[in-house]
Each structure stands twice: as C-alpha cells, then as structure tokens.
Amino acid sequence: VMTVEGNACLPSVLMRAGIESSEMVIAVTEKDEINLLCCFLASRFEVPKRFARLRNMEFTNSDRVFSSEELFVDQAINPGQIIVETILKILETPGVVSVAEFADGEVLLREFDVPENAPIAGKTIQDIRTITQMDSFLIVAIVRNGELVIPKDQDILQAGDRFYTLVDKEFLPFLLPMLNRTLDQVEKIIIYGATSTSTRLAKALEEDLRDVCIIEPSRDKAHKAADKLERTVVLHGSGTDMDLFNEINMKEADFFLALSHDDENNILSALLAKKYGAKRALVITHDPEYLPILDSIGMDITINPRLITVSAILKHLRKGQVMSVFKLIEDAEVMEIGVAEDSSIVNKQIGKISFPKGAIIGALLRKGEMLLPNDDVTIEAGDSVIVVALPGTIEKIEKLFGRKRSFLPFR
C-alpha cells in the first residue's frame, strides 16, 4: 500500500497518488465537501468508479435535489442513514445483537445471544436442525469467548454463546421461541447524544412510540434537537448523572442507545444505564479497538460506523458476481454471490464442490425461494448463494465462483 501526504482536493496530489491509472476512487474523509470534490476531480481524470461517504442527508435522501450521478458519485454511502435503519431493525427483534439482509430482504442474517433458559442451549447443530424440521434457518457461525468459528454438525451451542443465523424472513417469528424470546412491545427508549443520527432516529421512532427521550450535554445542541422533534423529550444533562437517570425512570427503559460522538462517554453512560435498570443497551463506538472490550464486559449491542462503511464499499471491491457483503468480527465476511452461467460451479452438487475449510454455504435463493444447502443440492445459473467465510478463505471463494477455465485446442 502506498500512502501520499497532501490535500486530496488538489489535482497535483491526486496525480502523485496515481489517479491517472486508477480504476476506483474511494473518498471517505470526515467532510462531505472534500469527498464530493475528490470524486469530481476523479471524474475529470476519467476514473471509472467513484465512491463517497456523505453524512448530510441532503445528499442521500429520496427527495434530494441532485442525484449521486449528477454529483459525479457512483455510490454514495451515508453511515448515519445505515445506522438508523440498523437500529430500527434491531428494535423489531427481541434479543438480536446485529442485523443484515440479503437477496433484497428475503434472507435475513441475525446475530443472537443464547440465554441459559433457551430451548436450543446445550444442543448440537444437528439436533437443532432435527427439532425444527423446517428448512428455513441455519446457524452459520458461533462466537465463543470472542472467537468466531464455523460450526460443524456435532458442535454444541452453549448458554452465553452468540451465533449468526441465516433465516427466511417469514420464519423469523418462529425462531424466537427457540431462544425463549417473545415479541415484547418496545415502549420506552432513552438516547444519549443529540447527534444528527440520533435526531433522525428519534424522528422515526416518535411515529410509533410515545416515550422517546434524548439526553444531551450541550445546551445548544439540545435546543436544536428539540426544535426538529415533535414528541421526543430532549433533556440537557450528562450521560452519567445518576439523579437524572432516577428522574427519567431509567429502570423502565426498554432500550438505552448511546449515540454520541464520544466513545468513552457512550460506554460509561450505557454501563450506568444498565446498572440503573435499562433492559438493553446499544453503544456506538467509532474506534474498532473497543469492540472486543465491550463484548467481554457484556455490552448488549455495539455498532461501529467504520465497519458499516467498509461493508457498504466491499461489495463493489469483491471480484466476480458479489452482490452484497457484511463484515463480522475477526474480519470474517458474509457474501451474497450471484452464480453466472459461465461459473465453474454451475450444475455441480454442493457435495462435489471442493469448498475451502473455514467457509460455509449458508443459503441459496432460487426464484425467490430460500433453500438450505445439503450435499445433494445442485447449484444453478441465476442462483444467489450466501457464503460465510473466514479471512483466509475469501480469495479462494472468489476464485471458486469465478468463470470456468477455457483451454485452446491443440492443432
């Protein structure tokens, strides 16, 4: 990797970085204006693909004045918008830790923790398949003691584990009882930090909830948020004010969401909220180094905006027919791959494919129907295949789904 120090808005700096021979420019600075200008200059240098991280909703909303293409951006990525959508999906599903969707929302990836009283705790992966007797979900990864593994049929799911499952969207309500979860109504949500993301989230929540509250240390930011919201209560105060927590009845909160720009205050406020009775806590941390620490201290849910941005970009960087990518811990990935007619695995049974160790086919989508993989299933052109892969196997997966090798005949 070559690094160049300089202002990315200057053509001379971009030329030193090799933009004239580049196939793609990814502008992910902290400022939208710089990212937009960088993409504009890239278009002048005839760079084919241009990606920009744009935080202002004016650039990404459905009612935006200019399309991304008119701003010389092929793909605009708004982490705040993705975070809001992610949190809303988390709130819909009891016990879920992280969420992603594949095949246009037909196949859901959900991460759950395993409570001690869950019916599936202490059972093998094979037992769980037998119990359900339905080909509508598959456990594709287990996280134990901070380590992610691809499970085998004989592996036992233990209380305290977290697991990733691919599930048909229609089957999700039937999966929850296996975790001793019920669709309890979320009634009270407390948010720490009046950021643009949290304000946007509160505006979406107040359409369905009557009890949404934001705590903001800055009086000016608190007033600005209050002006934008209708039914949300905005309080000026600290995220570690115990008297304030008692005053707003933290013990009745179904969710505490720490969404400020300060990682340390997010963590402290969430821990204190849990101590004062909040049922679940979600923390945004901008530093990926905090993720394993938060997992080890039992934080319910953590979201990292950088990983969200990376996942959004990766699907365009992966080779072949990769249509979507979701990053897991330890750089593992879930990829949705379209099977082309000239793919090397077309018309092959799964059991006869030399699949790399450390990767698993989690599901297939064929003509709108989710299929679970088994050795007898034949891969067909037009299928969407969802693969879970550890870091060392990703390149092998790309090659496996690539084109068949063609040989010139000898004369």
C-alpha positions in Angstrom: 0.0 0.0 0.0 1.4 3.4 -1.0 0.5 6.4 1.1 0.7 10.0 0.0 0.5 13.1 2.3 -1.4 16.0 0.9 -4.7 17.7 0.1 -6.9 15.3 -1.9 -8.7 18.3 -3.4 -5.6 19.2 -5.3 -5.1 17.6 -8.8 -1.3 17.5 -8.2 -1.7 15.4 -5.1 -4.1 13.0 -6.8 -1.7 12.7 -9.7 1.1 11.8 -7.2 -1.2 9.1 -5.8 -1.6 7.6 -9.3 -5.1 8.7 -10.1 -4.4 8.7 -13.8 -4.2 4.9 -13.9 -6.7 4.2 -11.1 -9.9 2.2 -11.6 -11.6 3.4 -8.5 -11.6 6.3 -6.1 -13.0 6.0 -2.6 -13.4 9.3 -0.7 -14.1 8.7 3.0 -12.8 11.8 4.7 -14.8 13.4 7.6 -16.0 16.2 5.3 -18.7 15.8 2.6 -17.3 18.7 0.6 -13.9 17.2 0.3 -15.3 13.8 -0.7 -17.5 15.4 -3.4 -14.7 17.5 -4.8 -12.4 14.5 -4.9 -15.0 12.5 -6.9 -15.5 15.4 -9.2 -11.7 15.6 -9.9 -11.7 11.8 -10.3 -14.3 12.1 -13.0 -12.1 14.6 -14.8 -9.3 12.1 -14.7 -11.8 9.5 -16.2 -11.7 7.2 -13.2 -14.5 4.6 -13.9 -15.7 4.1 -10.3 -16.1 6.8 -7.6 -17.4 6.3 -4.1 -18.1 8.9 -1.5 -19.0 8.9 2.2 -21.7 11.6 2.6 -23.1 12.3 6.0 -25.5 15.0 5.2 -29.0 13.6 4.4 -29.5 16.3 1.8 -27.2 14.3 -0.5 -28.7 10.9 0.1 -32.4 11.5 0.9 -35.0 10.3 -1.6 -36.1 13.9 -2.1 -32.5 15.2 -2.8 -32.1 17.9 -5.3 -29.3 16.2 -7.3 -28.8 12.5 -7.9 -25.5 10.9 -7.0 -24.6 10.7 -10.6 -25.1 14.4 -11.1 -22.6 14.9 -8.3 -20.1 12.6 -10.1 -20.5 9.9 -7.4 -21.3 6.4 -8.5 -22.1 5.2 -5.0 -22.9 7.5 -2.0 -22.6 5.9 1.4 -24.3 7.6 4.4 -23.2 5.7 7.6 -25.8 7.6 9.7 -28.6 6.5 7.5 -27.4 2.9 7.6 -27.1 3.1 11.4 -30.7 4.4 11.8 -32.0 1.6 9.6 -30.0 -1.0 11.5 -31.2 0.2 14.9 -34.8 0.2 13.8 -34.4 -3.5 12.7 -32.7 -4.3 16.0 -35.6 -2.8 17.9 -38.0 -5.0 16.0 -36.4 -8.3 17.0 -36.0 -9.2 20.7 -32.6 -10.4 21.7 -30.9 -9.7 18.4 -27.4 -8.3 18.5 -26.7 -7.4 14.9 -28.7 -7.5 11.6 -28.1 -7.7 7.9 -30.2 -8.6 4.9 -29.6 -10.4 1.6 -31.5 -11.2 -1.5 -33.5 -8.0 -1.4 -34.6 -8.7 2.2 -35.8 -12.3 1.5 -33.0 -13.8 3.6 -32.1 -12.3 7.0 -28.8 -12.5 8.8 -29.3 -12.2 12.6 -26.9 -12.5 15.5 -28.4 -13.6 18.8 -27.1 -14.4 22.2 -28.1 -17.7 23.8 -29.8 -17.3 27.3 -29.4 -20.1 29.8 -33.1 -21.0 29.6 -33.2 -21.1 25.8 -34.5 -24.5 24.5 -31.6 -24.8 22.0 -28.9 -24.3 24.6 -26.9 -27.5 25.1 -27.9 -29.0 21.8 -25.8 -29.8 18.8 -26.3 -28.0 15.5 -27.6 -31.3 14.1 -30.1 -31.6 17.0 -31.4 -28.1 16.4 -32.0 -28.9 12.7 -33.9 -32.0 13.7 -36.0 -30.2 16.3 -37.2 -27.5 13.9 -37.9 -29.9 11.0 -38.1 -26.8 8.8 -35.6 -25.8 6.1 -35.9 -22.1 7.0 -32.9 -21.2 9.0 -29.3 -22.3 9.5 -26.7 -21.4 12.2 -23.6 -20.4 10.2 -21.2 -19.1 12.8 -20.7 -19.2 16.6 -18.9 -16.6 18.7 -17.5 -18.0 21.9 -15.0 -16.2 24.2 -14.6 -13.6 21.5 -13.6 -16.1 18.8 -15.7 -16.8 15.7 -15.9 -20.3 14.4 -17.8 -22.0 11.5 -19.8 -24.8 13.3 -19.9 -28.4 12.4 -23.0 -30.6 12.9 -21.6 -32.1 16.2 -20.7 -28.7 17.8 -22.8 -27.8 20.8 -24.5 -24.4 21.2 -23.8 -23.3 24.8 -25.5 -20.7 27.0 -23.6 -17.5 26.8 -22.6 -18.1 23.1 -23.6 -15.8 20.3 -24.5 -17.2 17.0 -25.2 -15.9 13.5 -28.1 -17.5 11.6 -29.5 -17.1 8.1 -33.2 -17.2 8.3 -36.1 -16.9 5.8 -37.9 -13.6 6.7 -41.2 -15.3 7.1 -39.7 -17.8 9.6 -38.1 -15.3 12.0 -41.1 -15.1 14.4 -41.0 -18.9 14.8 -37.2 -18.8 15.6 -37.7 -16.5 18.6 -39.4 -19.1 20.9 -36.3 -21.4 20.5 -34.3 -18.6 22.2 -37.0 -18.1 24.8 -37.8 -14.7 23.3 -41.2 -13.2 22.7 -42.2 -10.2 20.6 -42.5 -7.8 23.5 -43.5 -4.3 22.6 -40.8 -1.7 23.0 -42.3 1.3 24.8 -39.6 3.4 26.3 -36.3 4.4 24.6 -33.7 6.7 26.0 -31.0 8.1 23.7 -27.7 9.7 24.8 -26.3 12.3 22.4 -28.3 14.7 20.2 -26.3 14.0 17.0 -27.8 14.2 13.5 -28.1 10.4 13.6 -29.9 10.2 16.9 -32.2 13.1 15.9 -33.0 11.3 12.7 -33.7 8.1 14.7 -35.9 9.8 17.2 -37.9 11.3 14.4 -38.5 7.8 13.0 -39.3 6.4 16.5 -41.8 9.0 17.6 -44.1 7.9 14.8 -44.8 4.7 16.7 -43.6 5.4 20.3 -44.8 7.9 22.8 -41.9 7.7 25.2 -38.7 8.7 23.5 -36.1 10.8 25.3 -32.7 12.3 24.4 -30.1 13.4 26.9 -27.6 15.9 25.5 -24.7 17.6 27.5 -24.6 20.7 25.2 -27.4 23.1 25.8 -27.1 24.5 22.3 -27.4 21.0 20.7 -30.3 20.1 23.0 -32.2 23.2 21.8 -31.5 22.4 18.1 -32.7 18.8 18.5 -35.8 19.9 20.4 -36.7 22.3 17.5 -36.5 19.4 15.0 -38.6 16.9 17.0 -42.3 16.9 17.9 -43.0 14.3 20.6 -39.4 13.5 21.8 -38.4 14.9 25.2 -34.9 16.5 24.9 -33.1 17.0 28.2 -29.9 19.0 28.8 -27.7 16.8 31.1 -24.9 14.4 31.5 -24.9 10.8 30.4 -23.6 9.8 33.9 -26.0 11.9 36.0 -27.5 9.4 38.4 -30.1 11.9 39.7 -31.2 12.5 36.1 -31.4 8.7 35.5 -33.7 8.4 38.5 -35.8 11.3 37.4 -36.5 9.9 33.9 -37.2 6.4 35.4 -34.3 4.6 33.7 -35.5 1.3 35.2 -38.5 1.4 32.9 -36.4 1.9 29.7 -36.6 -1.0 27.2 -33.5 0.3 25.4 -30.7 2.8 26.2 -29.0 4.0 23.0 -25.6 5.7 23.4 -25.1 7.5 20.1 -22.9 10.5 20.9 -19.6 11.1 19.1 -17.6 10.4 22.3 -16.8 6.7 22.6 -15.8 6.9 26.3 -18.9 8.7 27.4 -21.1 6.3 25.3 -19.6 3.3 27.1 -19.8 4.9 30.6 -23.4 6.1 30.1 -24.5 2.7 28.8 -22.9 0.8 31.7 -24.6 3.2 34.2 -27.9 2.9 32.4 -27.7 -0.9 32.7 -26.9 -0.6 36.4 -30.0 1.6 36.8 -32.3 -0.9 35.2 -32.3 -0.3 31.4 -33.2 -3.7 29.9 -30.8 -3.5 27.0 -28.1 -1.1 25.9 -26.6 -0.2 22.5 -23.4 1.6 22.1 -21.8 3.3 19.0 -18.0 3.2 19.1 -16.0 4.8 16.4 -12.8 3.1 17.5 -12.8 -0.6 16.4 -10.4 -1.4 19.2 -13.2 -1.0 21.7 -15.3 -3.8 20.1 -13.7 -6.8 21.8 -13.6 -5.0 25.2 -17.3 -4.2 25.0 -18.1 -7.8 24.1 -16.0 -9.0 27.1 -17.9 -6.8 29.6 -21.2 -8.0 28.3 -22.4 -5.0 26.4 -25.6 -6.0 24.6 -25.1 -4.4 21.2 -22.2 -2.4 19.6 -22.2 -0.6 16.3 -19.1 0.6 14.6 -19.7 3.2 11.8 -16.3 2.4 10.1 -17.3 -1.3 9.7 -20.6 -0.2 8.3 -18.9 1.9 5.7 -16.4 -0.8 4.9 -19.2 -3.4 4.4 -21.0 -0.9 2.0 -17.9 -0.5 -0.1 -16.6 -4.1 -0.1 -19.4 -5.4 -2.3 -18.0 -3.2 -5.1 -14.4 -4.3 -4.5 -15.0 -8.0 -4.4 -14.4 -9.9 -7.7 -17.0 -11.6 -9.8 -20.7 -11.6 -9.0 -20.5 -10.5 -5.4 -23.8 -8.6 -4.8 -23.5 -7.8 -1.0 -21.0 -8.1 1.8 -21.4 -7.9 5.6 -18.4 -7.8 7.9 -18.4 -10.0 11.0 -15.8 -9.9 13.8 -12.2 -11.0 13.2 -12.5 -9.9 9.5 -14.9 -12.7 8.6 -17.4 -11.9 6.0 -20.9 -12.9 4.7 -21.1 -12.6 1.0 -24.0 -12.9 -1.4 -22.7 -14.1 -4.7 -24.7 -14.4 -7.9 -24.0 -17.6 -10.0 -23.3 -16.7 -13.6 -23.8 -19.2 -16.5 -20.1 -19.5 -17.0 -19.3 -20.0 -13.3 -17.1 -23.0 -12.5 -19.6 -24.4 -10.0 -22.7 -24.3 -12.3 -24.6 -27.6 -12.4 -22.5 -29.1 -9.6 -23.8 -30.7 -6.5 -22.7 -28.9 -3.3 -21.2 -32.2 -2.0 -18.9 -32.4 -5.0 -17.5 -28.8 -4.8 -14.1 -28.5 -3.1 -15.2 -25.9 -0.7 -12.3 -24.4 1.4 -12.1 -25.2 5.1 -13.2 -22.1 7.1 -16.1 -21.3 4.8 -19.7 -22.5 4.6 -22.6 -22.1 2.2 -25.4 -20.7 4.4 -28.3 -20.5 2.0 -29.3 -20.3 -1.7 -32.0 -18.2 -3.1 -33.7 -19.6 -6.3 -36.6 -17.9 -7.9 -37.5 -16.1 -4.7 -37.3 -19.2 -2.5 -34.7 -19.8 0.2 -33.1 -23.2 0.1 -30.8 -24.6 2.8 -27.6 -26.3 1.4 -27.0 -30.1 1.5 -24.7 -32.3 -0.4 -27.5 -33.2 -3.0 -28.4 -29.6 -3.9 -27.2 -28.6 -7.4 -26.0 -25.0 -8.0 -27.8 -23.5 -10.9 -27.1 -20.4 -13.0 -29.1 -17.5 -11.6 -28.9 -18.7 -8.0 -27.8 -16.3 -5.3 -25.5 -18.1 -2.9 -24.8 -16.7 0.6 -21.4 -17.7 1.9 -19.8 -17.2 5.3 -16.1 -17.1 5.1 -13.1 -16.6 7.5 -10.4 -14.2 6.3 -8.1 -16.8 4.8 -10.8 -18.2 2.5 -12.3 -15.1 0.9 -10.0 -15.1 -2.1 -10.5 -18.9 -2.6 -14.3 -18.3 -2.6 -14.0 -15.6 -5.2 -12.0 -18.0 -7.5 -14.4 -20.8 -6.8 -17.4 -18.8 -8.1 -15.4 -17.4 -11.0 -15.5 -18.3 -14.6 -14.7 -21.8 -15.9 -11.3 -22.1 -17.3 -11.2 -22.4 -21.1 -8.4 -24.2 -23.0 -7.5 -23.7 -26.6 -7.5 -27.0 -28.5 -4.2 -28.3 -29.8 -3.9 -28.5 -33.6 
